[in-house]
């Protein structure tokens, strides 16, 4: 699968997750913020039908039996596995490891727990994922409806990471998504 195909499917799954699961992201639904694991579950649920059945889509998958990846261990000693992977279980190598996903709910408020793209890329290289993406949803509490302005940064096994994150959606696309959310959830 080519990078453009993977990016399009990731974008569709993210859009579906934001629209259909907005109550997970909206600050008015509770006092706590969603965890990356909760977000990854819904994102993976929406990505699964978009990926060929020969691939497995797993959240927080650690079955290699290897020691925890030092590049994903933070100063407080907390290990953070990739939030989602698309792979073929029980196999190794780039032909069987398609995509590694790391999700940040709000980079600005969780920098001590958020990996850098260099850390994401180190895990990608070690396990041979063709593609890796770091998605920062940039969730903010701007009133009861909140806001989301996702950015992403991609890395390929051959070329490494892009220089910097960039918006997932053009302004017009994000406005359309926001309107759909408001229509569904805010009446």
N, C-alpha and C positions, 0 to 999 in steps of 0.2 A: 504494500500500500504506500502510495506516495505521500509526502508531507502535506501537500495541499488537501488531499482527501481526508487525512487524519485531522487537520485543523478544522475543516468544514464540519466534520462529525462532532468534534469536541465543542465547537461553537453552538451547534444545534442542541446538543445535550445540556450545555450550560444554559441556553435560552429557555429550554423546556423546564429545567430545574428552577430557574428564577421565577418563571410565570406560574407553574403549577404548585410550587412549594414556597410561595412568597411568605406564608405565615412562619416558616422556619427562619427567614431572614429579617422580618419586620420587628423593630424594637417594641411595638405596641402589644405583641403577643406574650411578653414575659419580661422578666428582669435580667435574664442571662443571655449572653450571646451564643450563637450556635458554635459548636466545635467543628474543627476541620473534618473530623471523622464523620459527623452527622451530615455535613455538606457533601463529603465524598460518597457516602452511601447513596444519596439521592442522585447525585451526578452520575455515578456508576450505573444506577438503575436505568437512567435515561440514555446512557451511552450504549449499554448492552445490545439493544435492538438495532443499533446503527453499525455494529461491527460484525463481520462475518462470523458464523458459528464456530469456525475452527479456532477462534481465539477465546480465552477465558478472561473475564473482567473481575478483578478482585480488589477489595479494599484492605489496606494494611496487611498485606500478605507477607509472612515471614516463615517460609518453609525450607529454606536452603540449608539449615543446620549450621550456618556459618556464624561467626562472632558478629556482634552488632557492628554496623559500619561506623568507624570513628568519625568520618566526615559528616555524619548526621547526628552526632552527639553534641549537645550544647554545654555551655559552661556550668549549668546547674546539674549536669549529669543526666538530663532527660534525653532519651533516645526518641527520635521521631522517624518512623518508617515512611516511605512514600505513601501518600494517601490513597492512591489508586494505581493499579498497573493493568496493562493489557498484555497478556503473554499466553504461552501454552504451558500449562502446569506440568512439572516434572521434566522439562527440557531446558537447556541453557543455550545461550548464544543469540546473536542479533536476528537470526531467522526465526527465533521463537520468543523473543522479547521485543514487542512492538512499541509500547508507550509507558512511560513513567510519569505520574502526575503528582505534583505537590500543590496543595491549596492553602492559601492564607485568607482568613476571613477579613482581617484588617491589619496590614503590615505595620501601619503607624502605631498601633497600640500593642503589638506583640513581637517587637523586633528581637527580643531575647529568645523567643521560641521559634522564630521564623528562619528557615535556612536561607543561605545566600544561593544565588544561581551557581556559584562555583561548587558548593556542597552538593546541589542537585546534580550537576554535571559529573562530579566525582562518582556518585552512585550509578549514574547512567553508564559511565565508562567501565566501572568495575563489573557490572552485570550485563553489559552489552545491549542496552535498550536502543533501538534505532532512533527513537525520538523521546525527548523529555520536555515537559512544559511545567512552568511555575505560574499558577493563576492566583493573582491577588485580587479578591473581590472588592476591596476597599469599601467595606460596609461601614456606614456612618449613621448616627442617629440624628437625622435632620427632620425632626417632628415625628409624629406617630407612624408615618409611612416609611421613614428611613430613606436611604438611597444606596445605590450600588453603582460603582463605576469601575468594572473589572479591567485589569490590565493583565497581559501575559508575556512571558518570555520563553522562547523555544530554543531547543538545542538539538542538533543532529549528531549522530555518532561520528559522521565523517567530518563535519565542519565545526563542531562545538557550539557554544551558546551564542545567541544574538548579543549585540552590544548592550542593549537596554530593553526594559519592558516597554510595551506599547499597548494602546487601547484594544480591547477585544472587539468593540463595536464602534462604528462611526457615530458621530453625535446624533444623526437622524435615526439610525437603527436603535440606539439606546433610548431615544425619546419614544419611539414606537413600542418598545418593550415596556417601558415605564407606563405608557398609556394603557397597554393591555393589562398590566398588573393593577393599575388603579381601577379599571373597569371591572375586573374580576373580584377584587378584594375590598375596594373602598366604595364601590357602587357608583 
